[in-house]
């Protein structure tokens, strides 16, 4: 299991209602269901991935978060998870509003476009970088809104979204993001993981 999913699973306690938005092949859902006895649902836009989840016995709806989240009742889940997908939406602000409405708490992870390797690649090579967390070329990337850890924190502050936990992932190591180390983490972290409400 990916290190990011380990962090997310530690935030989510046992026997909770969880919605995994953009659940992919269901790896996180499967772990949360089988290892932690959580009641897990998924929303996945790609038909083949939704079918893969269903074949694993997972409860998944094929759908588009930008259109379909509105159908879920207010505070119907203890946690809503959005893993490395926010930057791919046409209107990430609208999606975040829906996630915060549906979940008592929301976990969002974002690939950090401020990571030093990304910055150096762009500076010295003059081309958009391809990395483990950003595996696509500029022309076939699903990423529409590049954001850094600092951008996401600033956005939450501006929108008065409460950040309960801020963590980052660097070389498979997890550490906390604080006001004091924000600039450092924004340069040296590959991924930001936030618990918001």
C-alpha positions in Angstrom: 0.0 0.0 0.0 1.2 3.5 -0.8 2.7 5.5 2.1 0.0 8.2 1.5 -2.7 5.6 2.1 -1.1 4.5 5.3 -1.2 8.1 6.6 -4.9 8.4 5.5 -5.8 5.1 7.2 -4.2 6.3 10.4 -6.4 9.4 10.4 -9.6 7.4 9.8 -10.6 5.5 12.9 -12.3 2.1 12.8 -16.0 1.7 12.1 -16.5 5.0 10.3 -18.5 5.9 7.2 -16.1 6.9 4.4 -16.5 8.2 0.9 -13.4 7.9 -1.4 -13.8 10.3 -4.3 -11.8 9.3 -7.3 -11.1 5.9 -5.7 -9.2 4.5 -8.6 -8.8 0.7 -8.4 -10.1 0.7 -4.8 -6.8 0.0 -3.0 -7.5 2.4 -0.2 -11.1 1.4 0.0 -10.2 -2.2 0.3 -7.8 -1.6 3.2 -10.3 0.7 5.1 -13.0 -1.9 4.7 -11.1 -5.1 5.5 -8.5 -3.9 8.0 -10.5 -1.3 9.8 -14.2 -2.4 9.4 -15.2 0.9 7.9 -18.3 1.4 5.8 -16.7 2.6 2.6 -18.2 3.9 -0.6 -16.4 5.1 -3.7 -17.0 7.5 -6.6 -14.9 6.9 -9.7 -15.2 8.6 -13.1 -13.4 5.9 -15.1 -15.7 2.9 -16.0 -12.9 0.3 -16.1 -11.6 1.4 -12.6 -15.2 1.4 -11.2 -15.7 -2.1 -12.5 -12.4 -3.2 -11.0 -13.6 -2.0 -7.6 -17.0 -3.7 -8.0 -15.2 -7.0 -8.9 -13.4 -6.7 -5.5 -16.8 -6.5 -3.8 -16.5 -2.7 -3.1 -19.4 -0.3 -3.3 -18.6 2.1 -6.1 -20.6 4.5 -8.2 -19.3 5.5 -11.6 -19.6 9.2 -11.7 -18.1 12.7 -12.0 -17.4 14.4 -8.7 -18.0 17.9 -10.2 -21.6 16.9 -11.1 -22.5 14.0 -8.8 -21.4 15.0 -5.3 -24.5 17.3 -5.0 -26.6 14.1 -4.7 -25.1 13.1 -1.3 -26.8 14.4 1.8 -25.1 16.9 4.2 -22.7 15.3 6.7 -23.6 11.8 5.4 -20.0 10.5 5.9 -17.6 10.7 8.8 -14.7 11.2 6.3 -14.5 12.1 2.6 -11.2 11.4 1.0 -9.8 13.1 -2.1 -6.4 11.7 -3.0 -4.2 13.6 -5.5 -7.2 14.6 -7.6 -8.1 18.2 -6.6 -5.8 19.7 -9.2 -7.5 17.8 -12.0 -11.0 19.4 -11.6 -12.2 22.3 -13.7 -13.5 24.0 -10.5 -11.6 22.6 -7.5 -13.2 25.3 -5.2 -16.7 23.9 -6.0 -15.6 20.3 -5.4 -14.0 21.2 -2.0 -17.3 23.0 -1.0 -19.2 19.8 -1.7 -16.6 17.6 0.1 -16.8 19.8 3.2 -20.7 19.7 3.0 -20.9 15.9 2.7 -18.2 14.9 5.2 -17.8 15.7 8.9 -14.1 15.8 8.0 -12.3 15.8 4.7 -8.9 14.4 3.8 -7.2 16.0 0.8 -3.8 15.2 -0.6 -2.2 17.3 -3.3 1.0 16.8 -5.3 3.3 19.7 -4.5 4.2 21.6 -7.6 6.6 23.6 -5.3 8.8 20.6 -4.7 12.5 21.4 -5.4 13.0 18.8 -8.1 10.0 20.2 -10.0 11.4 23.7 -9.6 14.9 22.8 -10.7 13.6 20.7 -13.7 11.6 23.7 -14.9 14.4 26.1 -14.2 17.3 24.2 -15.9 15.6 22.1 -18.5 12.9 24.6 -19.3 10.3 21.8 -19.7 7.4 20.6 -17.4 8.8 17.9 -15.2 7.7 14.2 -15.1 8.0 12.7 -11.6 6.6 9.9 -9.5 3.8 12.1 -8.3 3.4 13.9 -11.6 3.8 11.1 -14.1 2.3 12.7 -17.2 3.7 14.9 -19.9 2.3 18.5 -20.2 0.0 17.6 -23.1 -1.6 14.5 -21.5 -1.7 15.5 -17.9 -5.1 15.6 -16.1 -3.7 18.4 -13.9 -5.5 21.7 -14.7 -4.7 23.7 -11.6 -1.1 23.3 -10.4 -0.8 24.1 -6.7 1.8 24.0 -4.0 1.4 23.0 -0.3 1.6 26.7 0.5 -1.1 27.5 -2.1 -3.4 25.0 -0.5 -2.9 26.3 3.0 -3.3 29.9 1.9 -6.5 28.9 0.1 -7.9 27.2 3.2 -7.0 30.3 5.3 -8.7 32.6 2.8 -11.9 30.4 2.6 -11.9 30.0 6.5 -11.6 26.3 6.1 -10.2 24.8 9.4 -7.1 22.6 8.9 -7.0 20.0 11.7 -3.8 18.3 10.5 -1.1 19.2 7.9 1.4 16.5 6.9 3.8 16.0 4.1 5.5 13.1 2.4 9.1 13.2 1.4 11.0 10.1 0.2 8.3 7.9 1.9 8.8 9.8 5.2 5.9 11.6 6.8 6.3 14.8 8.8 4.1 17.6 10.1 3.7 21.0 8.5 3.6 23.9 10.8 3.6 27.7 10.3 7.3 27.8 11.2 8.4 25.1 8.7 5.9 25.9 5.9 8.4 27.5 3.5 10.8 24.6 4.0 8.1 21.9 3.6 6.9 23.7 0.5 10.3 23.2 -1.1 11.3 19.8 0.1 8.0 17.8 0.2 6.5 15.8 -2.7 3.0 15.6 -1.4 0.8 17.5 1.1 -1.9 15.6 3.1 -4.5 17.7 5.0 -7.4 17.0 7.3 -9.9 19.8 7.0 -13.4 20.7 8.1 
